[in-house]
């Protein structure tokens, strides 16, 4: 998980297993209530700043995100398939 640009780890981890064959796909952690609150606060703290950005900068950020997803499409497809069986 990431909160305010920093990686955070919950107190309790869990395995993500393929429903197809039970293979381990990943291990991750549950967010604590405090981490959820911190994430909401961090988002709220930057809301006005983000809203004030010119539309072209917001569009550039979305385009960069779209390109990053497209660049890793095969990897993401394999991961989603493994998670969902």
Order of alpha helices (4+ residues) and beta strands (2+ residues): beta-beta-beta-beta-alpha-alpha-alpha
